[in-house]
Amino acid sequence: MSDYYITSVADVYMYNVAGDTLLATAKTLMDSSISVTSSNTDVRGGKGNQLQFIYFHSGDMSITLSDVQFNLDLLAQNMGASLVTGDEIYYEENITLDGSLGGSVTNTPVAVSGSTTYGWVTHVDGSVERVTFSTKAFTATSGSEGDVVCVRYFNTDAAVKSLDIYSNLVPKKVRLVMDAQLADGSESSAAVVGKTEIIVPTFQLSGSFDIAMTADQVANTPLTGRALATATSDQGCTANKILAKVIRKVDSANWYDDATALAIVGGDVALAVAGTETMSIKSLHSDGAIGTPPVADLTFATDDAGVATVAAGVITGVGAGTCTITVSITADTSIDASVVVTVS
């Protein structure tokens, strides 16, 4: 038996809950932690208030992600907003003053507020002067001809990406997929042999984050959120909602490697001549799992083609009588199952 380990952090993908649009990715995480909790209540009674039962409830799943990059796409989902291309931004450039202590900037400044367009000139001596622009030109009141000054102004840049953080923010719900590498400890080199994928069908972002900018560190993008209960395709009285699905994929594995038996749901079959029925086949595995094997990996046979035939799991009645239909794993024909087919 292999010894599997999840190594390093996950790659993260965020999709629309009800769609296939990829909203954001994160492949430079420093933290991708999952916490699953469940509350419980003691049920006590009798002499000495004995513990009779423990009631488990309030299952919860929270996830913390921290990207070492400044990931504006992730923040947009957390803020419940959309990125915008093109916006106003403060811009700085060096300008050499002419004989009238004036100069012209490269871009066209815009007003920060009101109708007057201002800029700020930092002189050689460190003093700062506010100046008024006429289109791109300005004139300072101090300094000397030939001085190289730093001019700061507000400018429209069509290439920037911006994100508005609203006071009444509603974070988005997304479908979260986390891919982590899977290592096999039984390998001589503890090699990566596949991946563990965690799918959260409905992930509610918290809408909260901190960006810590310090002199000796790189600011990361932290996100937190919780999994919401989501209905599955299961129906009927036993249908249950899920918080997440955890999948283990080993690259070299075949579904039948640990198969111990096949089972045909419904048992024996009764058909009319020319009638058909599609077999429902399940595989049983050594770890207790139950699967639905691919039809392409199975071999089907009949012991009397005059009564019934079988192809790709579909039984067809041919003539009155009984016969036995057998299905086996093509790669291991010792594992099989059979049903009796009666045609009338």
PLY file of the C-alpha trace (Angstrom):
ply
format ascii 1.0
element vertex 344
property float x
property float y
property float z
element edge 343
property int vertex1
property int vertex2
end_header
0.00 0.00 0.00
1.29 3.45 -0.89
1.87 6.20 1.65
0.46 9.44 0.26
1.32 12.95 1.38
0.18 16.40 0.29
3.27 18.50 -0.27
3.68 22.28 -0.51
0.79 24.66 -1.22
-2.07 24.42 -3.68
-2.74 26.22 -6.93
-6.09 27.96 -6.72
-8.71 28.64 -9.37
-11.93 30.62 -8.91
-14.87 30.17 -11.29
-18.38 31.54 -11.49
-20.69 29.51 -9.27
-23.13 29.03 -12.15
-20.80 29.08 -15.13
-17.41 28.22 -16.50
-15.79 31.66 -16.51
-12.38 31.58 -14.85
-12.35 34.64 -12.61
-8.97 34.41 -10.90
-5.97 32.15 -10.42
-3.26 32.01 -7.78
-0.12 29.91 -8.30
2.26 31.65 -5.93
0.58 30.96 -2.61
2.48 30.87 0.65
-0.53 29.49 2.53
-3.55 27.46 1.43
-5.02 26.16 4.66
-8.32 24.36 5.22
-10.06 24.07 8.57
-13.09 21.80 9.02
-14.90 21.97 12.33
-17.98 20.42 13.87
-19.75 21.40 17.05
-21.23 18.83 19.40
-23.66 18.77 22.25
-23.68 16.25 25.08
-26.99 14.54 25.79
-27.01 13.48 29.44
-29.55 11.94 31.73
-30.15 9.40 34.43
-28.47 9.08 37.78
-25.19 10.94 37.81
-26.19 12.74 34.62
-24.57 10.08 32.48
-23.48 10.76 28.92
-26.05 9.00 26.75
-25.40 10.47 23.32
-23.31 13.07 21.52
-25.16 15.15 18.94
-22.90 16.53 16.21
-24.01 19.64 14.34
-22.93 22.95 12.78
-20.34 21.55 10.40
-18.14 24.33 9.02
-15.27 24.63 6.56
-13.07 27.71 6.32
-10.16 28.34 3.95
-7.24 30.76 4.18
-5.22 31.76 1.12
-2.18 34.02 1.03
-0.61 34.89 -2.32
2.92 36.31 -2.24
2.03 38.30 -5.35
-0.21 41.35 -5.37
-3.18 39.59 -6.96
-5.79 42.17 -7.94
-8.02 39.46 -9.48
-8.36 37.75 -6.09
-9.10 41.03 -4.35
-11.82 41.82 -6.90
-13.68 38.61 -6.02
-13.28 39.36 -2.33
-14.70 42.85 -2.79
-17.56 41.69 -5.00
-16.41 44.10 -7.70
-15.05 43.96 -11.22
-11.73 45.22 -12.50
-11.81 48.29 -14.74
-9.28 49.01 -17.49
-8.29 52.69 -17.62
-8.44 55.17 -14.76
-6.81 58.30 -13.32
-3.56 57.85 -11.46
-0.89 60.11 -9.98
2.17 60.34 -12.22
5.66 61.77 -11.71
8.34 62.84 -14.16
11.50 64.92 -14.19
11.26 68.29 -15.97
14.05 70.79 -16.64
12.95 74.38 -15.91
13.40 76.87 -18.74
14.38 80.55 -18.48
10.88 81.55 -17.32
10.90 78.75 -14.70
8.34 76.88 -16.77
8.11 73.46 -18.37
5.75 70.95 -20.01
4.91 67.43 -18.93
4.52 64.47 -21.27
0.90 63.60 -20.51
-2.18 65.80 -20.19
-2.96 66.40 -16.50
-6.54 66.24 -15.25
-8.14 67.92 -12.25
-8.19 65.98 -9.01
-11.36 67.80 -7.97
-13.09 70.91 -9.22
-12.21 72.45 -12.57
-8.66 73.74 -11.99
-5.83 71.38 -12.92
-3.02 71.48 -10.34
0.32 69.78 -10.04
3.10 69.69 -7.48
6.72 70.61 -8.16
9.48 69.38 -5.87
12.44 71.73 -6.21
16.14 70.99 -5.87
16.13 72.24 -2.29
13.29 69.86 -1.38
10.55 72.46 -1.17
7.21 71.63 -2.77
5.18 74.13 -4.77
1.68 73.72 -6.16
1.40 74.89 -9.75
-1.46 75.35 -12.20
-1.42 73.63 -15.59
-2.49 75.12 -18.90
-2.94 71.92 -20.90
0.56 70.43 -20.30
2.47 73.60 -19.39
3.18 75.07 -15.96
5.27 77.89 -14.50
6.99 77.76 -11.10
7.55 80.76 -8.85
10.94 79.70 -7.52
14.04 77.83 -8.64
16.51 78.53 -11.40
16.80 77.91 -15.10
18.20 74.43 -15.74
16.93 72.97 -12.44
15.65 69.39 -12.77
12.47 69.25 -10.73
10.05 66.40 -9.99
6.54 67.16 -11.20
3.63 65.18 -9.83
0.18 65.36 -11.41
-3.06 63.46 -11.92
-3.28 61.72 -15.29
-5.61 59.41 -17.23
-3.87 56.13 -18.04
-5.75 53.79 -20.38
-3.61 50.79 -19.42
-4.07 50.68 -15.64
-6.35 48.21 -13.88
-8.44 49.56 -11.02
-10.75 48.17 -8.36
-13.26 50.17 -6.37
-13.73 49.16 -2.74
-17.28 50.08 -1.81
-18.38 50.97 1.70
-21.34 48.62 1.25
-19.39 45.70 -0.13
-20.82 42.26 -0.82
-18.10 39.65 -1.51
-18.67 37.20 -4.32
-19.53 33.55 -4.14
-17.25 31.46 -6.34
-16.54 27.84 -7.16
-13.12 27.24 -5.64
-10.74 24.58 -6.94
-7.48 23.81 -5.13
-4.85 21.59 -6.76
-2.06 20.28 -4.52
0.72 17.90 -5.47
0.57 14.35 -4.12
3.74 12.52 -3.12
4.19 8.80 -2.48
6.32 8.10 0.55
6.89 4.48 -0.54
8.81 5.69 -3.61
12.57 5.75 -3.17
12.66 9.47 -3.91
9.24 10.34 -2.40
8.27 11.41 -5.88
5.25 13.47 -6.84
2.85 10.89 -8.29
-0.33 12.88 -8.81
-2.48 15.51 -7.19
-5.12 16.12 -4.58
-7.94 18.30 -5.83
-10.34 20.00 -3.46
-13.50 21.39 -5.06
-15.69 23.77 -3.06
-18.88 24.20 -5.12
-19.89 27.41 -3.33
-17.18 29.39 -1.56
-18.27 32.60 0.17
-15.39 35.05 0.45
-15.22 37.01 3.69
-14.82 40.49 2.17
-12.00 41.23 4.64
-8.28 41.48 3.99
-5.13 43.20 5.22
-2.27 44.41 3.07
0.81 44.79 5.24
3.49 46.91 3.58
6.75 46.88 5.54
10.27 47.91 4.60
11.76 44.42 4.79
8.96 42.29 3.34
6.81 41.84 0.25
3.12 42.56 0.78
1.00 39.50 0.10
-2.65 39.10 -0.85
-4.56 37.34 1.97
-8.06 35.95 1.55
-10.39 34.00 3.79
-13.80 32.47 3.25
-16.16 29.68 4.14
-17.79 26.87 2.23
-21.54 27.02 1.85
-23.66 23.87 1.78
-24.42 23.00 -1.85
-26.90 20.48 -3.20
-25.47 17.54 -5.13
-27.00 15.54 -7.97
-28.17 12.92 -5.47
-31.94 12.85 -5.14
-34.54 11.28 -2.89
-34.83 10.93 0.85
-31.11 10.45 1.43
-30.00 13.48 -0.61
-27.49 15.59 1.32
-25.65 18.83 0.70
-21.87 19.04 0.64
-19.29 21.63 1.64
-16.49 20.29 -0.55
-15.18 17.28 -2.43
-11.65 15.92 -1.95
-10.23 13.93 -4.86
-7.01 11.90 -5.00
-5.53 11.33 -8.45
-2.51 9.10 -8.94
-1.19 9.56 -12.46
-0.23 5.93 -13.08
-3.30 4.39 -11.41
-6.05 2.43 -13.13
-9.51 2.21 -11.64
-9.31 -1.59 -11.56
-5.95 -1.82 -9.72
-7.69 -2.37 -6.37
-11.00 -3.75 -7.69
-12.17 -6.87 -5.88
-15.54 -7.55 -7.51
-18.15 -6.42 -10.02
-21.86 -6.17 -9.32
-24.82 -5.81 -11.69
-27.51 -3.61 -10.20
-31.02 -5.08 -10.38
-30.02 -8.71 -10.81
-31.62 -11.01 -13.38
-33.27 -9.51 -16.46
-36.57 -10.26 -18.22
-36.94 -9.06 -21.83
-39.30 -9.33 -24.76
-37.97 -10.33 -28.15
-36.17 -7.28 -29.62
-36.38 -5.58 -26.24
-33.27 -3.97 -24.77
-31.92 -3.13 -21.35
-28.76 -1.26 -20.38
-26.81 -2.93 -17.60
-25.92 -0.86 -14.52
-22.55 -2.12 -13.34
-20.67 -1.22 -10.19
-17.14 -2.04 -9.09
-16.20 -2.89 -5.51
-12.75 -1.96 -4.23
-10.45 -3.08 -1.46
-10.79 0.24 0.40
-14.58 -0.12 0.50
-15.21 2.33 -2.33
-17.91 1.70 -4.94
-17.38 2.91 -8.49
-18.99 2.96 -11.91
-16.46 1.39 -14.27
-16.02 2.68 -17.84
-17.82 0.39 -20.27
-14.79 0.53 -22.56
-12.74 -1.30 -19.90
-15.21 -4.19 -19.63
-15.73 -7.35 -21.67
-19.28 -8.67 -22.21
-20.30 -12.18 -23.26
-23.43 -14.31 -23.68
-23.60 -18.09 -23.51
-26.46 -18.23 -26.02
-26.60 -15.58 -28.72
-29.85 -17.13 -29.95
-31.58 -15.93 -26.79
-29.86 -12.60 -26.10
-26.84 -10.62 -27.23
-24.87 -8.00 -25.38
-22.75 -5.12 -26.69
-21.25 -2.27 -24.66
-23.50 -3.18 -21.75
-26.76 -3.18 -23.74
-28.66 -6.51 -23.67
-30.94 -7.26 -26.62
-33.53 -10.05 -26.61
-33.29 -12.32 -29.69
-35.46 -15.41 -29.08
-37.45 -17.08 -26.34
-35.42 -18.86 -23.68
-32.83 -18.14 -20.99
-29.13 -17.41 -21.13
-26.38 -16.02 -18.95
-24.74 -12.66 -19.62
-21.29 -12.19 -18.12
-19.29 -9.01 -17.65
-15.60 -8.99 -16.66
-12.74 -6.53 -16.32
-10.78 -6.75 -19.56
-7.47 -6.27 -17.77
-8.34 -8.92 -15.16
-10.97 -11.38 -16.40
-10.96 -13.20 -13.06
-13.13 -10.40 -11.71
-16.59 -10.80 -13.22
-20.33 -10.86 -12.59
-23.26 -12.41 -14.40
-27.04 -12.26 -14.68
-29.64 -14.65 -16.08
-31.65 -13.19 -18.96
-35.10 -14.56 -19.73
-36.61 -13.66 -23.11
-40.27 -14.31 -23.81
0 1
1 2
2 3
3 4
4 5
5 6
6 7
7 8
8 9
9 10
10 11
11 12
12 13
13 14
14 15
15 16
16 17
17 18
18 19
19 20
20 21
21 22
22 23
23 24
24 25
25 26
26 27
27 28
28 29
29 30
30 31
31 32
32 33
33 34
34 35
35 36
36 37
37 38
38 39
39 40
40 41
41 42
42 43
43 44
44 45
45 46
46 47
47 48
48 49
49 50
50 51
51 52
52 53
53 54
54 55
55 56
56 57
57 58
58 59
59 60
60 61
61 62
62 63
63 64
64 65
65 66
66 67
67 68
68 69
69 70
70 71
71 72
72 73
73 74
74 75
75 76
76 77
77 78
78 79
79 80
80 81
81 82
82 83
83 84
84 85
85 86
86 87
87 88
88 89
89 90
90 91
91 92
92 93
93 94
94 95
95 96
96 97
97 98
98 99
99 100
100 101
101 102
102 103
103 104
104 105
105 106
106 107
107 108
108 109
109 110
110 111
111 112
112 113
113 114
114 115
115 116
116 117
117 118
118 119
119 120
120 121
121 122
122 123
123 124
124 125
125 126
126 127
127 128
128 129
129 130
130 131
131 132
132 133
133 134
134 135
135 136
136 137
137 138
138 139
139 140
140 141
141 142
142 143
143 144
144 145
145 146
146 147
147 148
148 149
149 150
150 151
151 152
152 153
153 154
154 155
155 156
156 157
157 158
158 159
159 160
160 161
161 162
162 163
163 164
164 165
165 166
166 167
167 168
168 169
169 170
170 171
171 172
172 173
173 174
174 175
175 176
176 177
177 178
178 179
179 180
180 181
181 182
182 183
183 184
184 185
185 186
186 187
187 188
188 189
189 190
190 191
191 192
192 193
193 194
194 195
195 196
196 197
197 198
198 199
199 200
200 201
201 202
202 203
203 204
204 205
205 206
206 207
207 208
208 209
209 210
210 211
211 212
212 213
213 214
214 215
215 216
216 217
217 218
218 219
219 220
220 221
221 222
222 223
223 224
224 225
225 226
226 227
227 228
228 229
229 230
230 231
231 232
232 233
233 234
234 235
235 236
236 237
237 238
238 239
239 240
240 241
241 242
242 243
243 244
244 245
245 246
246 247
247 248
248 249
249 250
250 251
251 252
252 253
253 254
254 255
255 256
256 257
257 258
258 259
259 260
260 261
261 262
262 263
263 264
264 265
265 266
266 267
267 268
268 269
269 270
270 271
271 272
272 273
273 274
274 275
275 276
276 277
277 278
278 279
279 280
280 281
281 282
282 283
283 284
284 285
285 286
286 287
287 288
288 289
289 290
290 291
291 292
292 293
293 294
294 295
295 296
296 297
297 298
298 299
299 300
300 301
301 302
302 303
303 304
304 305
305 306
306 307
307 308
308 309
309 310
310 311
311 312
312 313
313 314
314 315
315 316
316 317
317 318
318 319
319 320
320 321
321 322
322 323
323 324
324 325
325 326
326 327
327 328
328 329
329 330
330 331
331 332
332 333
333 334
334 335
335 336
336 337
337 338
338 339
339 340
340 341
341 342
342 343
